[in-house]
């Protein structure tokens, strides 16, 4: 593993083939295209920020990216400290569940259909209880 200027973490997040497949699946889940080569965190976050989403959809996308980072970090710690391994399907499931729960907390005034969230969150329509969810579009 690379250990220079954040290298061990860059290796963990961007060089491992398992993690590359994971990020590709997360981007695909949102109907977005993953860039196969991401050199560092700055490039990664720039890629995530430049997606063609706006309003609540962009906020939900960035929340999902945060949930994916957190899920990956938890999985990494379980492997390092407890010897537990995970599958790609389980890591994606945990990310989707975690991001759905976080979205419902952050936008508690909105209603999200769980089936839409699991399938393709860009198509899920958060609706404000008693009207349209502000900023959606």
N, C-alpha and C positions, 0 to 999 in steps of 0.2 A: 504494500500500500504506500502511496505517496504521502509524505509527512510535511511538506513545505507549505508555508502560508495557508493554513486551513486545508492542506492536502488530504489528510486522512478523512475529513468530512466530505470533501469534494469527491474523493474516490468512492466513498460510501453512497453518495447521492447521485453520481453521474457516470461512473466508470463501470460499475458492476452490471453484468448482463441481466441479472434478475431485476435490478432497479430500473434499468432502461426499459425493460418490458412493462414493468409496473407503471412508469410515467407514460409510456405509450398508451396503455389501457386507460389511464385517468384522462388523458387528453381526448382519446377516442370516445369515452363515456360522455364527454361534453360536446362531441362533434367537432373537435379541433385536431389539428395535426401536430404531433410531437416532432421536434427537431432532433434527429438522431445523435448529433454531437453537441453536447453542452459542456463548455469548458469550466465554468465556475458558477458560484451562486449569483453573481451579478448578472451574468448572461441568462441564467435560469429565471430569475425574478423579472428580468426585462422581457423575456419570452412570455411569461405568465401575464404580465401587465399589458402587453401589446395585443392581446387577443381581441377579436372583433366583437366584443360584448360591451354593453353599457348599462347604466342604472343598477337595478337590483340584480340583474343577471350577472353583471361583472362582479358585484360584491359577493354573490353566491359562489361564483367561480373561484375567487380568491380565498373565500372561506374553505372551499373544497380542497384547494391546493394546500392550505394550512393544515387541514385535517389529514391529508395524504402525507405531508411531512411528519406530522406528529405520529401517525400510525406507523410509518416507516421507522421512526426513531424508537418507538416502543418495541417494535419487532426486533430491531437491532439489539436493543438492551436485553431482551429476553433470550436471544441467541447467545450473546456474549456472557451474560451473568447467570443464566439458568439452563443453558444448553438446549433451549427450545428452538425448533425450526418452524417456519411457516411456509405456506404455499402461496402462490400468486393469487389464487382465487380467494383465499382467506384474507389476505392483506387488502385486496380490493373490496371485499365485503365489509371489513372493518372500517375502511375509509369512507365508503358510501354511508354506512350506518352512522358513524361519528359526524360526518358532515351534515347529514339530514337532521340529527339531533341538534347540532350547533345552529343550523339555519332556523330551526323552529324556535330556538331560544333567542337568537338575535332579532328575528322578525316575528316575534310572538303575536303581533297584530295581524299576521297573514296566515292563510291556510295553504298548506302545500299538500298535494296529493302524493302519497307515498309511492304509488305505482309509477307515476310520471318521474319522480325523483330517481328511482332505481333504474329506470329504463334510459331516460335521456333528460337530465334536469333542465336543459335549455328550453325544452318544450313544456315543462311544468309551469303552471301559471299561478304564482302566489297571489291570492286574492285577499284583500283586507276584509276582516270580519265586518260586515255591514257596508261594504263598498270595495272599490278597486284599491290595490296596494300602491301607495304613492311611490313614484320613481321607477315603476316597472316599465321596461320598454326596450 
